[in-house]
C-alpha cells in the first residue's frame, strides 16, 4: 500500500506522485502547487458525480436492452421495432442538423498530411523512443529484413549482395511510381546532376550525399553514398531510400499497458514528460552490445533556392488517456474512495503537455501550440460532451487558452458508432481524430446484444454486414462533419508484425477507403505502409467520397446472431480453443509480468500484437456461447486447461514465465482468465479492466 499525502482538503495523493507533479511538472511551468491542488480538488468534486452518473446510465441502458431481448426470445428481429425501442430509452439520439467542425490550430501532420500512425505503450521507454523516431525510416532496411520483398531471404553472415540487388530493384520500381522521370526509368539514372523528373516540383532540396523528393505531401530522401556496400554496387550510388513514415504516434496510457496503481501511473506520466521534454533516454543490451536510445533531431536541408529547409525529425505525439470506467488508488477522496482515472489522466497528461505549449522542451511536439489527447471507450454523445466539459475545466485549471487541448474520439463502442455525428458535434471545437476499432467494437457488439442469442464464430465477424456499415459510416460521417483538412480519419491495426508482405498487399484498402491514417505495429511496418500514401492521394479520395450516402442504421445495428447454426462438437471445440489460447496468451503476461501489449503467438504460432481489445472479444464470445448453451462450463474449462499447456510451451524460452498448467489453484493468471469468461456476462460493457486490475494488484501484492 503506497503512502498518500493530504495535498488539500478532500484530496489525498500518493506521495511520490505528488512530489513528481509539484517538482517536475508544476515548478517548470511556474505554477503554485497549493493553488493547483485546490483547483484539482474542485474539478474532481464537480466531475466525479457526473462520471458516476454516466456509468450508471450505461448499466441502465444495458439492463433495458437485456430485458427487451429476453421478452422477445424466439421472435425474428424487426429493425423498425428495435430502433424505435432504442430511441425510446435514449440509446439512439436525434441526428444533429448539418454542421462543420471548427477546430483550429491543428498541426499539418493531422490536418493536411496522410500517413501511418503508431500506437506505443508509454511504460516501455525503448518502444516509446522508437515510435517517436519513426517519422523517418529506411525503405531498404524494411525490405531487406522482412518478408515484404518477393525474393529469397538474406543469407546470414554479413551483407547478402543478391538480396541487396533485389532490394535495389524494388527501390527503383518504387521511385518510378512515386517520382517518375520525364523519360526512362530510375534504373537508368547514373547519379550525375539532378534527375529530370516528370514533375520538377517533386524535387525539393539537396545536400551533399542526398536529394529530397516529395509525393502527396510526404518526403522521400535519396541517400547517395558510394562508400557503403549498397551504394558501391548501385549505378547511381544510392545507398538508401528513406521515407517519411509515421507522421503521428499515440503514446498509450490505456489498452496497451498494465497500469493498476500509483507506481504504474507515475512511471507512465514520467515517460510522457520525458518524451515531451525531449530528454527521455533508454539504455539496453542488443546483440551483445550496450546501446542508448534518445530522440532524433530535426533534418536539415538546403532548398533549390539555397535557403535552409528544416523538417521535423520525430512523429507528432498524441497521448491516449483511459476511458470513463476505471478508478485508480493513486489519488483518493477524503473518504478514501478512488477518483476516476480518466479525470486524473486528463489533468496530469495535459499539465505535461503544457510544457510543450510553453516551449520548455528540447524540441516542439506541436508547432501549432496544441495538446492532443485520444479519448477511448466513450458511449454516445453525452459522454463525449462530458469529455469536452472536462477539457474546458482542465484548460482553466492550467491557464491554457480554450481548445488548446484537442480530442481524438475512438469510435469503438456501439452507442458511439450509432450516434457518431452527435458525438462529433459534442466536441466540434476541439476534435482532431476519429478512428474505428474493430475488436473493441465487436466486444461491445457481443455484450450489448448478449441476451439476443448466440453470436456467429469470431472469425466470421469481419465478413458480417454491420462491420462494413461501421467502417463506411465512420468515414462518411466524418467527412460530412468537415473533418477533411482539419482532423484524422483513421483505420485500425495490422496485427501481424512478421507478415509484412501480406500487409503491403492488403493494407492499401485503408487509404482507398478515405482514411488519412491507419495503425501499424512497428516502425518498419510504418515505412512499408507509407508507400501506400505515396501511391494514393487520400484527400482526393475523400473529395470523391464526400457525396456518397451514409449507410443506414439498419445495416449498422444488424446483430451478428448465428441463426440456425448447427455446429459440430469439433467446431465448438475449435472455436473455444482459439478463443482460450488467445485469451490465456495475453492474460498470463498481463497478470504475471505487467505487460499490456506484446507479440503473442496465436493458436497456429503466428505472432500477433495483442492488447485488451483482443481480450475483450475473446472473453465475451466465450461468455456468450456459454450463456446460450452452445457449450458447457466443462467444455470451456477443458479448453482453458489444454490451451494453458500450449501457452506454457509457447513461452518456454522466457526465464520470467510462470507456467499455468497444473497450477490451476495457484496461478493467478489462469484464475483471472477463468473469471473473464465465467464472469463475462456481468462485466460492465464486457470490459476486462475490472478483473485484470484486481488480479494484477493481487499479484503485485504477493510478489
N, C-alpha and C positions, 0 to 999 in steps of 0.2 A: 504494500500500500504506500503510495507516494505521499510526501508531506505537502500539505496545502498551506497557503498563506492568505489571510484575510486582507485583500487589497483595498476594499471599501465596504461599506455597509451592503450586505446582501450578495457579495461575490467572494468566493474562495478559489484561488488559482494555484495549481501545482507550483511549488516554489521555484523549481528550475525553469519552468516555462515562463513564470512571471519575471524572473531575472532576465531571461533572454529577450522578452518583449521590451522591458524597460531599458536595458543597456544596449542591445544590438539593433532593435527596431525603432523604438521611440526616440532615443537620445540623438542619433544622427539626423532625425527629422526635426529636431528642436521641439519635440512635444513634451508637455508636462505630464508625468506619469499619473499623478493624482487626478488631474482633470480627465485623462484618458480612461482611467478605471471607473470613475463615476459616470462618464458618458457611456462606457461599455455596459455597466450595470443597468443604466436606464434603458439602453437599447434592448438588452436581454429581457428586462421586465416588460417591455412593450411587445416584443415579437415572440417570446416563448408561448404565451397563451394562444396566439394566432397559429403558431406552428402546430401545437397540440390539437387545435380545433380542425385544422386541415387533415391531420391524420385520422381524427375521429370521423370526419366526413368520408374518407376513403373506406373505412370499415363499415360505415352505414350504407354506402352505395353497394359495397360488395355483398353485404347481408341481404339487401333487397334483390340484387341480381340472383343470388343463390336461391332465394325463395321463389323467384319467378320461374327459374328453370325447374325447380323441384315440382312446382304446381303444374307445369306443362310436360312433365315426363311422358315420353312416348308420342308426343304430338310433333308433326313436322314444323320446321321453323318458318315463320311468316315475317319477312323483313319489315313490312309496314307496321305490324303489331309490335315487333321487337323495338324498332326505333321510336315508336310512339311511347312505349314504356320507358326507354332510356331518356327521352325528353321530359317525361313526366317527373322522373326522380331527380333531374338535373345533371344526369351523366352527359347528355348532349345539350349544348347551349346554342342559342341563335348565332348564325354567322354574322360577323361584323359587316357593316357597309364597306364598299371598296375603299382601300386606304393604301398608302405607301409609307414605308418606314422612313424615319428622319434621322437615322444615326449619322453623327458627324465625327470628324477626327479619327478616321479609321485608316490604318496603315495599308499600303498598297498590296502587301502580301496577302491580306484578307480580302480587300475590296476589288482590286483590279488585276490581280495575277491569279493564275491557276497552276496548282502543282500538288505533289504528295504531302501528306501530313503524318507525323509520328505521334504515338501516344507512349509515354515513358513513365515508369514507376519512380516517383520522387525519392523513394528511400534508397535507390541504388545510384550512388553518385557517378559511378563509371558509365552506366547506361544513360544517365541524365546528361552528362557531358557529351557522350556520343550523339545523342539526339540533337542537342543544341548545336553541335558542329556539323550536323548532316545537311546543312544548307548547300554544301558542295560535296561532290563525290566523284570518284574515278569510274567512268564507264568501262574502261579497260579492266580494272580490278573486278568490277561486278560481273563481267562476262568471264574473265579468266578463272575465277574461283567458285563459280556456281554452275548449275545445270542449265542456265538460261541460254547458253550458246549450243546450237545443234552441231557439236563436234566432239571428238574424243576428249575425255578429261585430261587435265595436265598430268604428265608423268612426274613422280616425286624426284627430289634431288636437284633442286635449282630450277632456273627458268627453262621451260619447255618451248623450244623455238617453234615447233609445229603448232602447238596450242596458241602461242603468241601470234603466229601468222593468221590463224583463223580469227582471232580477236581483231587484228588489224583490218582484215577484210570486212568484218562486221561493222567496224568503225567507219569505214569508207561508205558502206551502204547506208548507215545512219546519216552521215553528212550529206550524201546525195539526196536523201529525203528531206532533211531539216533545213539545210542551207545549200541548195543546188547551185552548181556553177553555171555560168552563162553558156558554156559549151563543154561537153565531155563530162567525165566523172572525176571525183576526188581521187580515185585510184591513179589518175594520170598526173596529178599536181606534183611538181617537183620541189615545192617549198621555196622557190625563188620569187621574191616580191610578194605582194598581196594577191590572194586568189581572186579571180574575176568572177564575182557572184552574179547569179541571175538577178538578184535584188541587192544592189550595192549597199542599201541601207542596213542590211543584216550584219555588215562588218562595223563594229562599234569602236574598237580600240586595239592598240598593240603595245607590246613591251618586248624587251629582249627575251627571246625564247617563248613568245606566245602571241596568240591572236584571240580577241574576244568577239564572239558572234552572238546573234540572238534569233529566236523564233518564238512567236506567240508570247512575247514579253519575258521569256526565260533566256538565260545566258548559257553559252557554250564556250568553254575555254580550250583552245588547242595548245597543248604544251609541246614545244619543239626543242628537242634536246638529243643530239646525235651521240652524246657520250654514254647514254644508257643502252642496255642490251636491246630494248624495244626500239628506241629511236635509231640505233645503229642499223637495224635491219629494215628500216622503213624508207621508202623512196623520198618522202618529204621530211624525214627526220621527226615525225610526230611520235612522241613518246607516250602521250596520253590524251584522252578526251575527257575533260572534267565538266560535269553537268551541274547546273543549279538544280537542286533536287527538292529536299524537304523545306519548302518555304516557311512552314509553320510546324510547331510541335506543341503537344498538350502535356504539360507537366502534371502528372496524375496523383491526386490525393485520395482517389476513390477506388474503383474496381480492381486496379492492378496492384494494390498494396494491401498489407495486413497491418492496419494501424488501429489498436484497440484501447490504448491508454495514453497517459501523458508522455511517457517515454517515447512512444512511437510518434506521437504528434509533434513533439519537439524536434525529433530528427527530421521529420518531413518539412516543417517550417524552416529549419536551419538550412537544409539543402535548397529550398526555394529562395531563401535570402541569398545564399552563396551564388546561385546562378544568375540572379537579378543583379547582385552587386558586382559580379564578374570575377570573384576571387575563389570560386569553388575549384578544388583540385581533387584528384584521387590517384593514389599510388597502388600498384598491383603487380603481381607476377604474371608474365605471359611468355610461354615458350622458354622458360628458364631465365628470363630477363626481368629486371625491375623497371617498370615504366610509370611515368607520371603523366596524367592527362589534365589539361586545362582548356579553357575556352579559346577558340580561334579568334584571331584578329580580323579586321576588315581586309578587303582585297583591293590593292591599288593598281590603277591602270592610267594610261595616257590616251585620251580620245584622238580622233583623226585630225583634230584642230590643234593638238598639242596641249590641251587642258587636262588637268588632273581629274580622274574619274574614280570614285571610291564606291565599292559595292559591299553590302553587308556580308560579313563572314559567318553569321550564325542564323539559325532559324528564329523567326519571331515566335515568342513563347506565350501560350495560354497557360492558365492553371485551372485544373478541374477540381472543384470543391466536391464534398459529399452532398447527397440529397437531403431531403427534409426528415427522413425516418429516424436516424440513429442519434443517440446522445453519447457523450464521452466523459469519463471521470476526470479529465484534465482540468475542467472548470466546473465548480459546483455553486448552486444557490445556497442561501442561508440555511435552508432546511436539509442540506446535504444531497439534494437531487441534482442530477447531471443536466447541464444545459444542452440544447440541441447542437449537435456537432456542425450542422450546416451554418448556423449563426456564428459559431466560433471560427470556422474556416473563412467566412465572408469578411469578418473583421481583420483577422490576422494576415491572410494572404493579400488583402487589399493594402494593409499597412506596409507589408513588404513591397508590394507593387508601387507604393508611393515613393520609395527610394528611386525608382526609375523615372517617375514623373518629375522628381526634383533633381534629376541628373546626378545622383550621388554615386553611381557605379562607374566601373571602368568603361563599360560600353552602354549604349542605349538599347533597350529592348524595343520599346515603341517610340518611334520618332514622331508620332502624332500625339504623344502625351496621353495615351490611354492604358488602362489596366484591363486585361482580357480574362474573364472568368467563365468557364464552361460549367453550366449547372445541369446535373443529370437527374433523371428519375422524377421529374415533376409530372403530376397528374392533372392535366387540364389548365385552363386559363386562370382560375382563381389562384392556383399555386404559382403560376408564372407572375401574376400580379403581386403576390406576396414577396417574391424574389425582387421584383422591381422596387417595391417599397423598402425592403431590407437594404438594397444597394443605395437608395436615397439616404437612408439613415447612416450607413457606413461612410458615405461621402461627407455628410455633415459632421460626423464624429472626427474624421481625419482632416477636415478643412479642404476637401477636394472640390473642384467645380462640379456642378451637376452633370451627370452622364460621363464622367471620367471612367467609371467602372462600366465596362461593356459586358454583355452576357451572350453566351452561346447556349442555345436550347437543344438538349438532346431529345429528339423525337423518338423515344424508345418505350413509351407507355401507351396503352391502348386509348385511354381517355385524352391523351395529348394528340395522338395522330388523328383521332376522330374530331378534334376541335382545334386543329393546328392553326388555322387563320386567327382564331380568337386568342390563342396562346401568343402568337407573334404580335398581335395588336396590343396585348398587355405589356409588352416590353419594346414597343416600336421605336422609342427614342434611343435605345441602347443595344439593340440586337445586332450581332455581327456573325452569327453562325447558327445553322440548323444542321442536323445530321440524323441519318437513320441508324438504328441499332438493332439488327435483325434478331440477335439472340435474346437480349432483354425484352424486346417487343414480343417475341414468341413466348417467353416465360410469362409475361403478363397476359398474353392471349389465352394461354392454358389456364392460368389462375382465375382470371375474370370469368371464364366460362367453365370452371371446374365441374360444376354440377350439371352441365348440359349433356354430358356423355363422354365416352372415351374419345381421345384425340387420335388422329392419324399418326403413323410412325414418324419419329423425329426426322428421319432422312427425307420424308416426303414433304416436309413443311415448306421448303424453298420453292416447290412447284405448286403450292396451293394458291388459290386466287387472291386471297387477302394480301399476300406478300407483294404481288405485282402492283396491286392498287396502292398499297402503302408506299412503296418506293416511288411510284409515279406521282402520287398526290403530294409527297414531300417536296419534290422539285417544283411542280406546277403551282402549288400554293405559295411557296417561297418566291417564285418569280412574280406571281400575281401581287404579292405584297411589296414588290420593288427591291428585293434583295440583290439582284444582279447589279454589280458595280458598287455595292455597299457592304456585302457580307458573303460569307462562305455558305454554299450549299454542299454538304458533304455526304459521302457514302462510307460504308463500313469496311472492316478489316479483311485483308487476305491473311488467313490464319496459319498457312503452312510455310514457314520461313525457309525451308530447304527445297521447296518446289518452285523455283523461280521461273523456269521455262513455262510452266502452266500459268503462273501469274502474268507473265508478259503476254501470253496468248489470250487470257481471259479478262484481265482487269481493264482492258480498253473499254469495256461496257460502261464504266463509271463516267469518264469524261463524255462519252457519247450520249449518256443519259442527262447531261447538263450539270453534272456535279463539278464544281471548280476546285474540289479537293476530295481526297479519299485516303483512308488509313492504310498504312503498310507496316509490316512487323519489324523492320530493321533499316538502318541507313543504306545498306546495299540494296534492299528492295525499293527504297525511295529513289535511288539512282535509276534503276530499271524502269520503275513506273513513270519517272519523269519523261521518258521517251514518248509516252502516250500524249502528254500535254504539248510536246513539240509537234506531234502528228495532228492533233485535233485542236481546233480553235473553239474552246469551251464557251466563250462568250458569244461566238457566232451560233453555236448550238442552242444556247439559251434564248437568243433572239428568235430562232426558228420555233422553239417550243412554246414561247410565251402565249401564242394564240390557241394552243390546244386546250380542250375542255378538261377539267379536273374529273378524274374517275369518281363515280357516285359512292355514297356511303354504303350502299347495298353490297358492293364488292369488298370494301374495307372491313365491314362487320360480318362477313360470312364466316361463321365459326368452323374451324377445320376438324369437324367431327368425322369419326370413322364409321359412318352409317353403313350398316350391313356387312362390316368386315367380319371375316371368319378366319382368324389367324390360327395357324397350326401351333402345336406346342413348341416346335423347333423355332418358329418365327417369334413367338413370345420370348423364348429364352434368348434368342439373338438380340432382340431389342433391349431386354433387361441387361444383358451382358454389356452391350455397347454403352448404355447409359451408366451402368455401375462402374465400369472401368474408367470412363472419363471423369466421373464424379470423384472416385477414390484417388485417381492420379493427381487431381488438383487439390483435394482437401488434405491429403497427407502432408503436402508441403506447406499449406496454409497454416494448419494447426501445429505441426511439429517444428517447422523451421521459420514460420513467419514470412513465407514467400508468397506474394499475392499475384504474381504473374510470371510464368516461365514457359519454356517449351516442354510440353508434356507429351510423351508417346501415347498415341491412341491405341485402340484395340488391335490395329494392324501394324503397330510400332512405327507409325508415321508421326513425326514431331509436329504438334500443333500449339500455337500460342493460346493459352487458356487464362481466363480471368473469371470473375464472379458471374458474368453474364452467361458463360457456357455452363457453369454450375447450376444456375437458376433454371435453365431449360431442362437439363437432365433430371434434376431432383423433382421438378414439377411434373414432368412427363411420367416418371415412375409413380409419383403420388396419385396422378390422375388415373392411371391404369389400375392401380391398387384399389382406389375408391370405387371404381365401376366393375370390379370383379374380373377384369381381363387377366389378372394374375393374382396369386395369393401372397400373403405375408411370407410364407415359407419359400415360395419361388424367389421373391425379392431377396430374402436373406441368403438363399443359396447362391444367387448371382453375386451378391456383395462379397461373400466369403471366397468364392472361386476367383473373382476378379481382384480381390485383395492379394491373393497369392501371385497373380500375374503382375500387378503393380509392384509388389515386392521384388520380383525378378527383374522388372524393367529398371529398378533403382538400385540394383545390386552393387553397382560401382560407386555409389555415393557413401562415403565413410560416415556421414552425419545422419543417414537414413535410419529410421526405426521401423522394423518390419511390423506389419499388421496381422498377417496370417497366424492363427493360433493364439494371438493375444487379444481375443475378442473382448474381454472384460477389462483389459488394462490399456489398450491402445485408445487414447483419446481421439485420434484422427478417425479410427474406424467407428467409434461411437458417435462422433459428430456426423459422419456420413450417413449412418443409420437414422439419426434424428432428422436430417434434411429430407429424407424420404418419408419416414413413418410419421413425422410431424409436419409434412409439407403442406397439407391442406389448410392447416391453421396458421401458417406463417403469413404476416401482413404483406399482401400483394405478391405472395410467393417469394419474397426476398430471402436471401440466405444469410444476410448480415447478422441478425439477432443471434442465431445459433452459432455461427462462426465466431463471433466476438466472444460469446460466453465460453465456448470451448477453448479458444486461444488464451483467454485470461486464465483459465484453469491450468492450462499447460505452462504458461509463464510462471504462475504461482508455484507450480510443483517443481520447477527447474532448480 
